[in-house]
Amino acid sequence: MRLPILSLFVIAAALVGEIQTASAQSPTSYPWCARYYVRDGSPTGCYFTSYETCRATVSGIGGLCFQSPYYHATPAKAAVQPRRHLRG
């Protein structure tokens, strides 16, 4: 009786150890954030691809734009050189 219960605990512990925590970050990282001025606090949204789009969004509503502290630029891919065929 002890062996099946013990083996269930070992399996459960192994499965729990394999679970990865989920990130609240969007899979796409954006370089600009906006902090809105509203009565219920100052919510922040980091979903802007340019400073101009951020400014256009907060104009009229009130707020400020700033560079995202969470932004990680994707590395630029090297340009693929076309293959040259040698004629012999």
Secondary structure, 3 states (H helix, E strand, C coil): CHHHHHHHHHHHHHHHHHCCCCCCCCCCCCCEEEEECECCECCEEEEECCHHHHHHHHCCCCEEEEECCCCCCCCCCCCCCCCCCCCC
